[in-house]
Amino acid sequence: MASECGVTVLPFPKPRRITDVTKAEFLEKVAGDERIGSKKAAADAVDAVLDAITDTLTAGGEVNFTGFGKFHVAERSARQGVNPRTGERITIAGGKVPRFSAGSALKKQVKG
């Protein structure tokens, strides 16, 4: 928040695109599939899938859905950065980061 001439200027929130989907909206869409049936079943299924992916990545593995894509862990190396407040050069530690690589069928579908 910035204050100019006694007036508080609030930052504008990032506008949501119509195509962006929240988790609640995603669950609505999944629950609408006749194979799932209810919001509770959809929430349980989505949570189970996300938990399984998270557990596998945490253990150092990868999850591959042929055609859709692959979730894997990548190693990010340490790098130099600048503290924006002080201008001081700092070393930003490396570490493990989750990644997703889209599969050929997903790429083809998105491309149109």
Contacts in CASP RR format, 6 or more apart in sequence:
PFRMAT RR
TARGET T0000
AUTHOR 0000-0000-0000
METHOD contacts of the structure
MODEL  1
MASECGVTVLPFPKPRRITDVTKAEFLEKVAGDERIGSKKAAADAVDAVL
DAITDTLTAGGEVNFTGFGKFHVAERSARQGVNPRTGERITIAGGKVPRF
SAGSALKKQVKG
1 8 0 8 1.000
1 9 0 8 1.000
1 10 0 8 1.000
1 11 0 8 1.000
2 8 0 8 1.000
2 9 0 8 1.000
3 9 0 8 1.000
21 29 0 8 1.000
23 46 0 8 1.000
26 46 0 8 1.000
27 39 0 8 1.000
27 42 0 8 1.000
27 43 0 8 1.000
27 46 0 8 1.000
28 39 0 8 1.000
28 42 0 8 1.000
30 36 0 8 1.000
30 42 0 8 1.000
30 45 0 8 1.000
30 46 0 8 1.000
31 37 0 8 1.000
31 38 0 8 1.000
31 39 0 8 1.000
31 41 0 8 1.000
31 42 0 8 1.000
32 42 0 8 1.000
36 42 0 8 1.000
36 45 0 8 1.000
52 63 0 8 1.000
53 63 0 8 1.000
53 71 0 8 1.000
56 62 0 8 1.000
56 63 0 8 1.000
56 71 0 8 1.000
57 63 0 8 1.000
57 71 0 8 1.000
57 72 0 8 1.000
57 73 0 8 1.000
57 98 0 8 1.000
60 73 0 8 1.000
61 72 0 8 1.000
61 73 0 8 1.000
62 70 0 8 1.000
62 71 0 8 1.000
62 72 0 8 1.000
62 73 0 8 1.000
63 70 0 8 1.000
63 71 0 8 1.000
63 72 0 8 1.000
64 70 0 8 1.000
64 71 0 8 1.000
67 103 0 8 1.000
67 104 0 8 1.000
67 105 0 8 1.000
67 106 0 8 1.000
68 102 0 8 1.000
68 103 0 8 1.000
68 105 0 8 1.000
68 106 0 8 1.000
69 100 0 8 1.000
69 101 0 8 1.000
69 102 0 8 1.000
69 103 0 8 1.000
69 106 0 8 1.000
70 100 0 8 1.000
70 101 0 8 1.000
70 103 0 8 1.000
71 98 0 8 1.000
71 99 0 8 1.000
71 100 0 8 1.000
72 98 0 8 1.000
72 99 0 8 1.000
72 100 0 8 1.000
72 101 0 8 1.000
73 96 0 8 1.000
73 97 0 8 1.000
73 98 0 8 1.000
73 99 0 8 1.000
74 96 0 8 1.000
74 97 0 8 1.000
74 98 0 8 1.000
74 99 0 8 1.000
75 94 0 8 1.000
75 95 0 8 1.000
75 96 0 8 1.000
75 97 0 8 1.000
76 94 0 8 1.000
76 95 0 8 1.000
76 96 0 8 1.000
76 97 0 8 1.000
77 94 0 8 1.000
78 91 0 8 1.000
78 92 0 8 1.000
78 93 0 8 1.000
78 94 0 8 1.000
79 91 0 8 1.000
79 92 0 8 1.000
79 94 0 8 1.000
80 89 0 8 1.000
80 90 0 8 1.000
80 91 0 8 1.000
80 92 0 8 1.000
81 89 0 8 1.000
81 90 0 8 1.000
81 91 0 8 1.000
81 92 0 8 1.000
82 88 0 8 1.000
82 89 0 8 1.000
82 90 0 8 1.000
83 89 0 8 1.000
83 90 0 8 1.000
102 110 0 8 1.000
END
